[in-house]
Structures are given as C-alpha cells and as structure tokens.
Amino acid sequence: YGLIKEVQKTARSGKMPILEMTDRRGKMNLSALVTALQPKKIIFLQPSGGLNESGRRRPNLTVAELPDFMDTGTFSVGQIRFLDCVLDLERTAKARRSYVIASPLNLLGELFTTRGTGTLIRRAAEFKTGKTFDAFSKPDLTRSLETAFEKTLRKSFFDTPLYAGFVEGEYRGGALFKEQAGLPYLSKFFVLREARGDGIARDIWDRACADIPSFLWRSRMGNPFNAWYMRKCDGMQRANNASGDWRIFWKGLDAPQISDAIAAAASAPDDFES
C-alpha cells in the first residue's frame, strides 16, 4: 500500500509500527517487506513455537546447517514456509541479520531479553584471527572490551604478548589468549550486549577450541556467565587472593598440569583499571 516510507519514518522516531496483512494474494509477502525495510531481525510467530529435533527444541541453527536440518525433520506448513523464506532472503542478503521462529506467547521474551525460547537462525560468525595484537584494530578492540565489561582497560594490556586471538569480524565478541605457566590462558572472552542471544558466544568458543584444545581461564564468582562455563569446562577450582574471589576453569589439561595452572590463573594480573 505504499507505506514503506511511513513505516521507516515511524520506526526512526522510536515507535513500533504495526501493519495488518490484509492482502492474501501475495503482494504483501514477507520477502517483499524484508527487501524494502532491511531489518536486522525477523521474528516469525506461530503456535507451535520453535523447531524441534528428536523431540527437543533446537535453540540455534546457522543458515549453512538449515538445508540438511530441513531434510531430517517433519515441520508444519508455516515452518516450512518460513524456512524457505529464510533461505531465499539469505541468497540476496548483503547485511547480516537473524531470524527467529517462536510462539506468540513468548514474543516479549524474544524482544526484550537475550534468552530466547524459540529457534534462532543466523549466519555463522566470521572471524579475524592472529597471534599478535597487530592483527587487530587496537582502538576497536579496546572499545569492544570496555563496552562488554563496562570497565576501563589498562594501557599495559597490549604490552603482554598475545598467544592467539579470535575476534568476530565486526568486533562484537571474541576470545583473546595469552600465556600463563607455559599454558594458553583465556585472558578475555567477551560478547557485546547487543549481540548476546545471537549465538556468537558459541561460534567464538567452537572456533577457539578447534585451534586451542587445551587451556585455562578464570572468572569472578559473581559472573553470570559461570553457569555456561561450567558446562564447557573439564574442571573448576575456587581461588581467593588480593585481587578477588575467582573460579579457575580448565579444559583439556593433563592432571599434572592442573595445580600450576590454578596458581598461575589466580595470580594473573587484572586487565582493567581498579
């Protein structure tokens, strides 16, 4: 109905425009709206909610996984229509966007929290990698770290050599490894708030673990990410010192390495200003 410019104007003013899709003949289809509006996220609502795999909800899918996934399950007409639309849109998409299929009852959670109840579909993250900080933009990296942790990074942070770095292409998240006790030490694992819930943490973790199967890291006791770390680690030990109360995690280490690893992680310098 020629409302696209009006919709864009309303959205820029901070209001949420709602259109009633009264045309059933196909002119106002989802692909046409997405092409015109170029949204960053599309949420498709239907009573059955997210996609299931072997009777369990599949929380995340990458676009690359989608064709094989569609061949393995039985989906409703609405789900198939949406998944076909996702594949069609991604063939011509220039910007990164995410797609969610969820129940209408859970719409508020999908809009206003990072813990979705449906199925999120998005492109797998692309990474910048390197073994020195020169491989990355230090201003962008500093900005992302300070935004993610809401703290000021010490200027000396970049003085300690980097063991390996994996940073999402738009600096929305990453994993930075240094070295402690002769072992890879996950100095910083971060995801910007705007990207949380998009599956980037899983992509970063899987990419880092593929290259560095054995490493250690630490987290403050109050870190809300600790439950996720507990599912990923092979072991954990609490440690307390002048810099705080820590949980020391490790993955892939041999038993003789663990004691030195715990001591090294507990005494590692703080990377942020007090």
VENGIWO-V144705 format. One record per residue. N is the residue number from 0. SS is DSSP state (H for helix, E for strand, - for the rest). PHI is phi in whole degrees, 0 to 359 (999 if undefined). D_LAST is the distance of its C-alpha to the last C-alpha in Angstrom with 1 decimal. Layout:
{{N SS PHI D_LAST} {N SS PHI D_LAST}}
This chain:
{{0 - 999 56.7} {1 - 71 55.0} {2 - 261 52.0} {3 H 301 49.3} {4 H 298 48.5} {5 H 292 48.4} {6 H 297 46.1} {7 H 297 43.7} {8 H 297 43.8} {9 H 295 43.2} {10 H 296 40.2} {11 H 294 38.6} {12 - 280 39.0} {13 - 98 36.8} {14 - 257 39.7} {15 - 255 40.9} {16 - 288 44.5} {17 - 237 46.7} {18 - 250 49.9} {19 - 268 52.8} {20 - 276 54.2} {21 - 271 57.9} {22 - 273 59.3} {23 - 269 60.3} {24 - 268 62.0} {25 - 104 58.9} {26 - 294 58.2} {27 - 260 55.0} {28 - 274 53.6} {29 H 298 49.9} {30 H 299 50.1} {31 H 294 51.4} {32 H 295 48.7} {33 H 296 45.9} {34 H 299 47.4} {35 H 282 47.7} {36 H 265 44.3} {37 - 51 42.1} {38 - 286 39.6} {39 - 273 36.5} {40 E 218 37.3} {41 E 236 40.7} {42 E 248 41.2} {43 E 258 44.7} {44 E 256 45.7} {45 - 206 48.5} {46 - 305 49.5} {47 - 284 49.0} {48 - 74 45.3} {49 - 290 43.5} {50 - 275 45.2} {51 E 248 46.2} {52 E 226 46.6} {53 - 55 48.7} {54 - 83 48.3} {55 E 238 44.5} {56 E 296 42.4} {57 - 265 41.1} {58 - 287 37.6} {59 E 223 37.2} {60 E 216 39.6} {61 E 267 39.4} {62 H 300 42.1} {63 H 295 43.4} {64 H 281 43.8} {65 H 299 45.7} {66 H 302 49.3} {67 H 294 49.5} {68 H 297 47.9} {69 H 294 50.6} {70 H 281 53.3} {71 H 260 52.2} {72 - 230 52.3} {73 - 250 54.4} {74 - 238 52.9} {75 - 287 54.2} {76 H 300 55.8} {77 H 295 52.9} {78 H 295 50.4} {79 H 298 52.5} {80 H 299 52.8} {81 H 292 49.1} {82 H 296 48.4} {83 H 297 51.1} {84 H 295 49.6} {85 H 301 46.2} {86 H 298 47.9} {87 H 294 49.9} {88 H 294 47.0} {89 H 289 44.9} {90 H 294 47.8} {91 H 244 47.4} {92 - 292 43.7} {93 - 262 41.9} {94 - 262 38.5} {95 - 286 36.5} {96 - 216 37.1} {97 E 239 37.0} {98 E 232 39.8} {99 E 231 39.8} {100 E 244 42.9} {101 E 209 42.4} {102 - 280 44.4} {103 H 303 44.7} {104 H 295 43.6} {105 H 252 40.1} {106 H 299 39.8} {107 H 298 37.1} {108 H 297 34.9} {109 H 290 35.4} {110 H 281 34.6} {111 H 242 31.6} {112 - 228 29.8} {113 - 262 28.7} {114 - 255 30.7} {115 - 285 34.3} {116 - 243 37.5} {117 - 260 39.7} {118 E 242 39.8} {119 E 264 37.6} {120 E 239 39.2} {121 E 202 37.5} {122 - 294 37.6} {123 - 296 35.7} {124 - 294 32.6} {125 - 257 33.1} {126 E 237 30.7} {127 E 264 29.6} {128 E 232 29.3} {129 E 183 28.6} {130 - 249 27.7} {131 - 221 25.8} {132 H 291 23.4} {133 H 294 26.3} {134 H 285 27.9} {135 - 233 25.4} {136 - 279 24.5} {137 H 297 21.0} {138 H 298 20.6} {139 H 293 21.7} {140 H 293 19.6} {141 H 298 16.4} {142 H 299 17.6} {143 H 292 18.4} {144 H 297 15.2} {145 H 291 13.1} {146 H 289 15.9} {147 H 294 16.3} {148 H 263 12.8} {149 - 54 12.0} {150 - 218 8.7} {151 - 267 8.4} {152 E 286 9.6} {153 - 295 9.2} {154 H 296 12.6} {155 H 282 13.5} {156 H 303 13.7} {157 H 277 17.3} {158 H 282 18.2} {159 - 282 18.6} {160 - 303 22.0} {161 - 274 22.5} {162 - 277 24.9} {163 E 192 25.9} {164 E 226 24.7} {165 E 227 26.3} {166 E 235 25.3} {167 E 302 27.4} {168 - 305 29.5} {169 - 257 28.0} {170 - 61 24.4} {171 - 273 24.2} {172 E 181 22.9} {173 E 178 22.8} {174 E 228 22.2} {175 E 241 20.7} {176 E 254 21.8} {177 E 244 20.9} {178 E 221 22.4} {179 E 222 21.8} {180 - 53 24.7} {181 - 72 27.0} {182 E 238 26.4} {183 E 298 25.1} {184 E 237 21.5} {185 E 286 20.5} {186 E 288 17.0} {187 E 218 16.8} {188 E 234 19.4} {189 E 216 19.1} {190 E 219 21.5} {191 - 295 21.2} {192 H 305 22.2} {193 H 295 25.4} {194 H 257 26.5} {195 - 291 25.9} {196 - 93 29.2} {197 - 265 30.9} {198 - 83 30.9} {199 H 294 28.7} {200 H 302 26.5} {201 H 296 29.8} {202 H 298 30.9} {203 H 298 27.7} {204 H 298 27.9} {205 H 296 31.6} {206 H 293 31.4} {207 H 293 28.8} {208 H 294 30.7} {209 H 295 33.9} {210 H 266 32.7} {211 - 231 30.4} {212 - 287 32.1} {213 - 234 30.2} {214 E 194 26.4} {215 E 229 23.5} {216 E 200 20.2} {217 E 224 17.7} {218 E 209 16.3} {219 E 293 14.5} {220 - 303 17.3} {221 - 272 16.9} {222 - 294 17.1} {223 - 294 20.4} {224 - 277 21.3} {225 H 299 22.0} {226 H 298 25.6} {227 H 291 26.2} {228 H 300 24.7} {229 H 299 27.0} {230 H 284 29.9} {231 H 263 29.1} {232 - 274 28.2} {233 - 267 30.8} {234 E 193 28.9} {235 E 212 25.7} {236 E 219 24.5} {237 E 282 21.8} {238 E 214 19.6} {239 E 231 17.3} {240 E 211 15.3} {241 - 297 12.5} {242 - 274 9.9} {243 E 142 11.7} {244 E 258 15.1} {245 E 241 16.3} {246 E 252 19.5} {247 E 259 20.8} {248 E 248 23.4} {249 E 213 26.0} {250 E 215 29.0} {251 - 76 32.1} {252 - 275 31.3} {253 - 280 34.2} {254 H 307 34.1} {255 H 296 33.9} {256 H 276 30.7} {257 H 291 28.7} {258 H 300 27.9} {259 H 295 26.4} {260 H 296 24.6} {261 H 298 22.9} {262 H 297 21.8} {263 H 293 20.5} {264 H 294 18.5} {265 H 296 17.0} {266 - 262 15.9} {267 - 298 14.7} {268 - 294 11.6} {269 - 282 8.5} {270 - 271 9.3} {271 E 243 6.4} {272 - 295 3.8} {273 - 294 0.0}}
